[in-house]
Structures are given as structure tokens and as C-alpha cells.
Amino acid sequence: MNTKLKTLFSLLMIIALVFGFIDIYFPVKNYSFERLHIFLFNLCTGGSILLYYTEAKTKMTRNVKLFFACSLVYAFSAFLKIYPVTIIVSVPLVMLVEKIRIKKFSFFPVLFFKFKGPVSKKFHEASLLCLSIGIVIASLVILNNEYFKFVTMEKLTLNTFFLGFSFPLSLITLSVVFSMMEKTETSSIKILMELCFWTITLGVIIFFIFILFEKFIPQIFVTFCLFAAVVTVFFLYLRFADRVQQKLFLTSGIGFLIFTAITGILYIFMQMSKDYDPEKTKLLIRMHVFASLYGWNLCGLSVICRFDDFPIKMHSVTIILIHWLTAIVLAPLGVFYGWAAVFAVIGYAFITLTLFFSRNGHIGKIEQSLVSS
């Protein structure tokens, strides 16, 4: 990825985090900056990087440029509640994603049902399919809630489905994770890898359905299945992944994913309690969201953007520690304390710019020992 693109995407990620705090300290009546914050990170930045990575070109193609432009229109129109524009621009967004997906794979995802097909490619196609389906479903929810009122459900809200745009980023990160374990796909481990694929992809969809119908016991069951799948991926990755510098960042990323699973389980249990108070779970849910968006997803996107540059010259362990401090401590505290929000933005900017712009070079002895261990 060239310098201009890295500059564009890294700045957009930082701006997205800033918008995540504006609601708290500078509220604007009837508008949610958190919605804009989610779109700028997940759809505009993440979606564009996903398509750029899929096309595997040196520069952004016309399709990716058009997607990026339309995604910005989508983000700001949804933020400003100009929903006719949001729905209209959804059409070219879906068409662009599907055009790229079909060219890379096929119209019908036959790869999912081929046991010999690489699991990394299955996750890759699933991420594209999830992105296009997510845009369609979000548009249908807008039409229902704002115009037709066919279905009335407490959880059937725009914000619930807008958060789902982070799922394609999780899937493409898992694709990168499994691409580093392709050598093991000829062994009996392949069955376990296939099981992880289906558990994660179907599990999240089923989980969303249970959220809509507010079925807490099934939510717990599905969450434990997802947790078991993620832990399995973690151990498979540690054992079988290629010993390269990227492994450090992606191992940290899977750690963030495990953290989100644990916080998700805790949140469901707290919701089930008789004295449930949303205010008491505010910190927990923020830790969950920040660990997912700015922990797990950032690890994946940064590795994708620098995929051909590794090894890169920096202190990997230091960056990872700062990353965890920022995503798990400073950013969630920033919801309550202004000083923490400032430090979270500074820390996140440092991490992002370091990951995107560190020079190519040999890694240090500590990194070498961790990679080879």
C-alpha cells in the first residue's frame, strides 16, 4: 500500500475515535456522533481496505475509489438522518462489493461447502458476503423503522445493525490468521479448522437473532460456543502459524477477541440479573466495543495494509503493550473522564501511525525470540 493510502486510512481511523468521544463532551441534540464514529472505522476505512486487499492491486481501483466515496456519503447521511440518501447510496455499495466478490470467487459461495477449500479463503469470501448483506439489512431496517413500520421490536434499531459492520472486518482478519496456517490444512487439523469457520460465521448470525428476540439463555449458549471457537483458533495459531513478525500482532489481536468474548458473556449475565442497571454496565460495554474495534480489528487492518512490508522496524512488544493500555483502559475511561479521552486519542494515534509508517527493516532480538518460540 502506498504512502497516500496509508495516510488516508490511518487519519480516518484516528478521526473515527475522536468522534467516539464527541457525544460525551460536546453533545448535539438529535444526532449521534457515535454512529459516525462506527461508520468511519468499519464501513469507510475497513470496507475500503477489505476491497483493496481483495483486488490485490498496487493502487486503489476505480471500484474501490467509488466504494470509498459512496461509503462517506452513506456515513454522513445516516449520521444526519437523511435516510433517503442513505438508502439510495446503499445500492451502488452493494453492487460494488458483489462485483468484486463474484470476480474473486463466484456468485454462489460454493467454496464454503468444499472441504478441500482453504479456510482462509472461506473467511475471505464470508467477509465480503457479510459486508454486502449487512448493507442490505441495514437499509431494510431503515425502511421499516422510518417509513413502513411493518415490524415493531425493541432491539430492531439502526444502531444494533450498524454495529454489525464490524463483523466483516473480524472475518477478513481471521482470513489472514488462517492464511498463515495453510500448511496444516492437509492434516487432521483441517476438521478442527472447518469447525471453527462454521461456528464463528453461523454463531454470530444466530447470536444477532437471539439479541433481536431478547433470548438471554440461548445468547449465553452461543457466546460460549463462540468463545470456545476463538480459544481454539488461538491455540491453533500459536502452534501452527508461520513464525514471522506478523504473528506477534495477530496473536495480540486474537487476545483482544477473547477479551471481547469474555466481556460479552459478563454483559449478558448482568442483563439477566433482577437489579440490572444499564448505567452499571456502561464501562463494561465500552471495554467490549473498544477491544473489538480498536483492538482486534486494528490488528487485522494494520497487518493487511503492511502485509508486503514485513518485517518492519519497530519495538513490537512495546507497541502491543501500549495498544492494550489504550484500547482496554484509556479509551473506556475516556467515556467518563476527559483526560483519559485525550490520552486515548494520543495513544491510538501513536499506535496507528507507528503500525502504518514504520520503515522496513530487521526486527530486534526480543521480537525474534518471541516469533521463534
C-alpha positions as CSV (number, residue, x, y, z in Angstrom):
1,M,0.0,0.0,0.0
2,N,1.4,3.4,-1.0
3,T,2.0,6.3,1.4
4,K,-1.0,8.3,0.3
5,L,-3.4,5.4,1.1
6,K,-1.8,4.7,4.4
7,T,-2.1,8.3,5.3
8,L,-5.8,8.4,4.3
9,F,-6.8,5.3,6.2
10,S,-4.7,6.0,9.3
11,L,-6.1,9.5,9.6
12,L,-9.6,8.3,9.1
13,M,-9.2,5.7,11.9
14,I,-8.0,8.4,14.3
15,I,-10.8,10.8,13.3
16,A,-13.3,8.0,13.9
17,L,-12.0,7.5,17.5
18,V,-12.3,11.3,18.1
19,F,-15.9,11.2,17.0
20,G,-16.5,8.4,19.5
21,F,-15.9,10.8,22.4
22,I,-17.6,14.0,21.0
23,D,-21.1,12.8,22.0
24,I,-20.0,12.6,25.6
25,Y,-18.4,16.0,26.0
26,F,-20.0,18.1,23.2
27,P,-23.5,16.6,22.7
28,V,-25.5,17.7,19.7
29,K,-29.3,17.3,20.1
30,N,-30.9,14.6,17.9
31,Y,-27.5,13.5,16.4
32,S,-25.3,10.6,17.4
33,F,-21.6,11.1,16.7
34,E,-21.0,7.5,17.9
35,R,-22.9,6.4,14.8
36,L,-20.5,8.4,12.6
37,H,-17.5,7.0,14.6
38,I,-18.6,3.4,13.9
39,F,-19.2,4.1,10.2
40,L,-15.9,5.9,9.5
41,F,-14.0,3.0,11.1
42,N,-16.0,-0.1,10.0
43,L,-17.5,0.9,6.7
44,C,-15.4,3.7,5.2
45,T,-12.0,2.5,6.3
46,G,-12.5,-1.2,7.0
47,G,-14.7,-1.8,4.0
48,S,-12.4,0.0,1.6
49,I,-9.3,-1.8,2.9
50,L,-11.2,-5.1,2.6
51,L,-12.0,-4.4,-1.1
52,Y,-8.5,-3.1,-1.8
53,Y,-7.0,-6.3,-0.3
54,T,-9.4,-8.5,-2.3
55,E,-8.4,-6.9,-5.6
56,A,-4.7,-7.1,-4.7
57,K,-3.7,-4.1,-6.8
58,T,-0.9,-1.7,-6.1
59,K,-3.3,1.3,-6.2
60,M,-7.0,1.7,-5.4
61,T,-9.0,0.7,-8.5
62,R,-12.0,2.7,-9.7
63,N,-14.3,0.3,-7.9
64,V,-12.6,0.8,-4.6
65,K,-12.5,4.6,-5.0
66,L,-16.2,4.6,-5.8
67,F,-17.0,2.4,-2.8
68,F,-15.0,4.7,-0.6
69,A,-16.7,7.8,-1.9
70,C,-20.2,6.2,-1.5
71,S,-19.4,5.0,2.0
72,L,-18.6,8.5,3.1
73,V,-22.0,9.7,1.7
74,Y,-23.6,6.7,3.5
75,A,-21.9,7.5,6.8
76,F,-22.7,11.2,6.9
77,S,-26.3,10.8,5.5
78,A,-27.0,8.2,8.2
79,F,-25.5,10.5,10.8
80,L,-27.6,13.5,9.7
81,K,-30.6,11.2,9.4
82,I,-31.1,12.0,5.7
83,Y,-32.3,8.4,5.2
84,P,-33.4,8.6,1.5
85,V,-29.8,9.4,0.6
86,T,-28.6,6.5,2.8
87,I,-30.9,4.0,1.1
88,I,-30.1,5.2,-2.4
89,V,-26.4,5.1,-1.9
90,S,-26.7,1.6,-0.5
91,V,-27.5,0.2,-4.0
92,P,-24.1,1.1,-5.5
93,L,-22.3,0.0,-2.3
94,V,-23.8,-3.5,-2.5
95,M,-23.3,-3.7,-6.3
96,L,-19.6,-2.8,-5.9
97,V,-19.0,-5.3,-3.1
98,E,-20.7,-8.1,-5.0
99,K,-18.9,-7.2,-8.3
100,I,-15.6,-7.6,-6.6
101,R,-16.7,-10.7,-4.6
102,I,-18.0,-12.5,-7.7
103,K,-14.9,-11.7,-9.7
104,K,-12.7,-13.1,-6.9
105,F,-14.8,-16.1,-6.0
106,S,-18.2,-16.9,-7.6
107,F,-21.8,-15.8,-7.5
108,F,-22.9,-18.6,-5.2
109,P,-20.4,-19.3,-2.3
110,V,-19.7,-22.9,-3.4
111,L,-16.3,-22.6,-1.7
112,F,-18.0,-22.8,1.7
113,F,-19.1,-26.4,1.0
114,K,-15.8,-27.7,-0.4
115,F,-13.9,-29.4,2.4
116,K,-10.6,-29.1,0.5
117,G,-11.1,-25.4,0.0
118,P,-8.6,-23.3,2.1
119,V,-10.3,-22.0,5.3
120,S,-8.6,-18.6,4.9
121,K,-10.4,-18.1,1.5
122,K,-13.7,-19.2,3.1
123,F,-13.3,-16.5,5.7
124,H,-12.3,-14.0,3.0
125,E,-15.4,-14.6,0.9
126,A,-17.6,-14.7,4.0
127,S,-16.3,-11.2,5.0
128,L,-17.3,-9.8,1.5
129,L,-20.7,-11.5,1.6
130,C,-21.3,-10.3,5.2
131,L,-20.5,-6.7,4.1
132,S,-23.0,-6.7,1.3
133,I,-25.7,-8.5,3.3
134,G,-25.1,-6.1,6.2
135,I,-25.7,-3.0,4.0
136,V,-28.9,-4.6,2.6
137,I,-30.2,-5.5,6.0
138,A,-29.4,-2.0,7.4
139,S,-31.4,-0.5,4.6
140,L,-34.3,-2.7,5.2
141,V,-34.3,-1.7,8.9
142,I,-34.2,2.0,7.9
143,L,-37.2,1.4,5.6
144,N,-39.1,-0.5,8.3
145,N,-38.4,1.9,11.2
146,E,-38.7,5.2,9.4
147,Y,-41.4,4.5,6.8
148,F,-43.3,1.3,6.8
149,K,-43.4,0.1,10.5
150,F,-44.1,-3.5,9.4
151,V,-42.2,-4.9,12.4
152,T,-42.0,-3.4,15.9
153,M,-39.3,-4.8,18.2
154,E,-37.3,-3.0,20.9
155,K,-34.0,-4.3,19.6
156,L,-34.8,-3.7,16.0
157,T,-32.9,-0.4,15.9
158,L,-30.4,1.1,13.4
159,N,-27.6,1.2,16.0
160,T,-27.9,-2.5,16.6
161,F,-27.4,-3.3,12.9
162,F,-24.9,-0.6,12.3
163,L,-22.6,-2.3,14.9
164,G,-22.8,-5.4,12.7
165,F,-20.5,-3.7,10.1
166,S,-17.6,-4.7,12.3
167,F,-18.2,-8.4,11.6
168,P,-16.7,-8.3,8.0
169,L,-13.5,-6.9,9.5
170,S,-13.3,-9.7,12.0
171,L,-13.8,-12.3,9.2
172,I,-11.1,-10.8,7.0
173,T,-8.7,-10.7,10.0
174,L,-9.4,-14.4,10.6
175,S,-8.7,-15.0,6.9
176,V,-5.2,-13.5,7.4
177,V,-4.8,-15.6,10.6
178,F,-5.7,-18.9,8.8
179,S,-3.6,-18.0,5.7
180,M,-0.6,-18.4,8.0
181,M,-1.7,-21.9,8.8
182,E,-2.3,-23.3,5.3
183,K,0.5,-25.9,5.6
184,T,-1.6,-27.7,8.3
185,E,-4.7,-28.0,6.1
186,T,-3.6,-31.4,4.8
187,S,-3.6,-32.9,8.2
188,S,-6.4,-33.9,10.6
189,I,-6.3,-30.4,12.0
190,K,-8.3,-29.4,8.9
191,I,-11.5,-30.7,10.5
192,L,-11.0,-28.5,13.5
193,M,-10.3,-25.5,11.3
194,E,-13.5,-26.1,9.4
195,L,-15.5,-26.4,12.6
196,C,-14.1,-23.1,13.8
197,F,-15.1,-21.5,10.5
198,W,-18.7,-22.6,10.7
199,T,-19.0,-22.0,14.4
200,I,-17.9,-18.4,14.1
201,T,-19.7,-17.4,10.9
202,L,-23.0,-19.1,11.8
203,G,-22.6,-18.3,15.5
204,V,-22.6,-14.6,15.1
205,I,-25.6,-14.6,12.8
206,I,-27.6,-16.8,15.3
207,F,-26.4,-14.6,18.1
208,F,-27.9,-11.5,16.4
209,I,-31.2,-13.3,16.0
210,F,-31.3,-14.1,19.7
211,I,-30.5,-10.4,20.5
212,L,-33.5,-9.3,18.5
213,F,-35.8,-11.6,20.3
214,E,-34.1,-10.9,23.7
215,K,-33.5,-14.6,24.4
216,F,-30.8,-14.5,27.1
217,I,-30.2,-18.2,27.8
218,P,-29.6,-19.0,24.1
219,Q,-27.3,-16.0,23.8
220,I,-25.2,-17.4,26.6
221,F,-25.0,-20.8,24.9
222,V,-24.0,-19.3,21.5
223,T,-21.5,-17.0,23.2
224,F,-19.8,-19.9,24.9
225,C,-19.6,-21.7,21.6
226,L,-18.0,-18.6,20.0
227,F,-15.6,-18.3,22.9
228,A,-14.6,-22.0,22.5
229,A,-14.0,-21.5,18.8
230,V,-11.9,-18.3,19.3
231,V,-9.8,-20.1,22.0
232,T,-9.3,-23.0,19.6
233,V,-8.2,-20.6,16.9
234,F,-5.7,-19.0,19.4
235,F,-4.0,-22.3,20.2
236,L,-4.0,-23.5,16.6
237,Y,-2.4,-20.2,15.6
238,L,0.2,-20.4,18.3
239,R,1.1,-23.9,17.3
240,F,0.9,-23.9,13.5
241,A,1.2,-20.4,12.2
242,D,4.3,-19.3,10.3
243,R,6.9,-17.8,12.5
244,V,7.0,-14.2,11.2
245,Q,6.7,-10.8,12.8
246,Q,3.0,-10.5,11.9
247,K,2.4,-13.4,14.2
248,L,3.0,-11.1,17.3
249,F,0.4,-8.6,16.2
250,L,-2.2,-11.2,15.2
251,T,-1.7,-13.2,18.4
252,S,-2.3,-9.9,20.3
253,G,-5.4,-9.4,18.1
254,I,-6.8,-12.8,19.0
255,G,-6.2,-11.9,22.6
256,F,-8.4,-8.9,22.1
257,L,-11.0,-11.2,20.5
258,I,-11.0,-13.5,23.5
259,F,-11.4,-10.5,25.8
260,T,-14.5,-9.3,23.8
261,A,-16.0,-12.8,24.2
262,I,-15.4,-12.7,28.0
263,T,-16.9,-9.2,28.4
264,G,-19.8,-10.2,26.2
265,I,-20.6,-13.2,28.4
266,L,-20.4,-11.0,31.5
267,Y,-22.7,-8.4,30.0
268,I,-25.4,-11.0,29.2
269,F,-25.3,-12.3,32.8
270,M,-25.6,-8.8,34.1
271,Q,-28.6,-8.1,31.8
272,M,-30.3,-11.2,33.2
273,S,-30.0,-10.1,36.8
274,K,-33.1,-8.7,38.5
275,D,-31.4,-5.5,39.6
276,Y,-30.0,-4.8,36.1
277,D,-29.0,-1.1,35.6
278,P,-27.7,0.0,32.2
279,E,-25.5,2.6,33.9
280,K,-23.6,0.0,35.8
281,T,-22.7,-1.9,32.7
282,K,-21.6,1.2,30.8
283,L,-17.8,0.7,31.4
284,L,-18.0,-3.0,30.6
285,I,-19.8,-2.5,27.3
286,R,-17.3,0.3,26.3
287,M,-14.4,-2.1,27.1
288,H,-16.1,-4.7,24.9
289,V,-16.6,-2.3,22.0
290,F,-13.2,-0.6,22.1
291,A,-11.4,-4.0,22.4
292,S,-13.3,-5.2,19.3
293,L,-13.0,-2.1,17.1
294,Y,-9.6,-0.6,18.1
295,G,-8.0,-3.8,19.4
296,W,-8.8,-6.8,17.3
297,N,-9.9,-5.1,14.1
298,L,-7.0,-2.6,14.1
299,C,-4.5,-5.6,14.4
300,G,-6.0,-7.1,11.3
301,L,-6.3,-4.0,9.2
302,S,-2.8,-2.8,10.0
303,V,-1.3,-6.2,9.1
304,I,-3.3,-6.2,5.8
305,C,-2.1,-2.7,4.9
306,R,1.5,-3.6,5.7
307,F,1.3,-7.2,4.5
308,D,4.1,-7.0,1.9
309,D,6.3,-4.7,4.1
310,F,7.1,-7.1,7.0
311,P,9.4,-7.3,8.8
312,I,9.1,-3.6,9.8
313,K,11.5,-1.8,12.1
314,M,9.9,-1.1,15.5
315,H,9.7,-2.4,19.0
316,S,6.7,-4.8,18.6
317,V,6.3,-5.7,22.3
318,T,6.2,-2.0,23.3
319,I,3.6,-1.2,20.7
320,I,1.5,-4.2,21.7
321,L,1.6,-3.1,25.4
322,I,0.6,0.5,24.5
323,H,-2.1,-0.9,22.3
324,W,-3.7,-2.9,25.2
325,L,-3.4,0.1,27.6
326,T,-5.1,2.3,25.1
327,A,-7.9,0.0,24.0
328,I,-8.7,-1.6,27.3
329,V,-8.0,1.1,29.8
330,L,-7.7,4.7,28.4
331,A,-10.4,4.5,25.8
332,P,-13.2,3.1,28.1
333,L,-12.2,5.5,30.8
334,G,-12.4,8.3,28.2
335,V,-16.2,7.8,28.4
336,F,-16.1,9.1,31.9
337,Y,-13.0,11.3,32.2
338,G,-11.9,14.0,29.7
339,W,-8.2,13.5,30.4
340,A,-8.5,9.8,29.6
341,A,-10.1,10.6,26.3
342,V,-7.2,12.9,25.4
343,F,-4.6,10.3,26.2
344,A,-6.6,7.6,24.4
345,V,-6.6,9.6,21.2
346,I,-2.9,10.4,21.6
347,G,-2.1,6.7,22.3
348,Y,-4.2,5.4,19.5
349,A,-2.7,8.0,17.0
350,F,0.8,6.8,18.1
351,I,-0.1,3.1,17.6
352,T,-1.8,3.7,14.3
353,L,0.9,5.9,12.7
354,T,3.6,3.6,14.0
355,L,2.0,0.5,12.5
356,F,1.3,2.2,9.2
357,F,4.5,4.1,8.7
358,S,7.4,2.2,10.4
359,R,10.2,1.5,8.0
360,N,11.0,-1.9,6.6
361,G,13.9,-3.4,8.5
362,H,15.2,-6.2,10.6
363,I,13.4,-6.9,13.8
364,G,15.1,-6.9,17.2
365,K,16.3,-9.8,19.3
366,I,13.3,-9.8,21.6
367,E,10.9,-10.0,18.6
368,Q,13.0,-12.7,17.0
369,S,12.9,-14.8,20.2
370,L,9.1,-14.3,20.6
371,V,8.4,-15.2,16.9
372,S,10.6,-18.3,17.0
373,S,9.1,-19.5,20.4
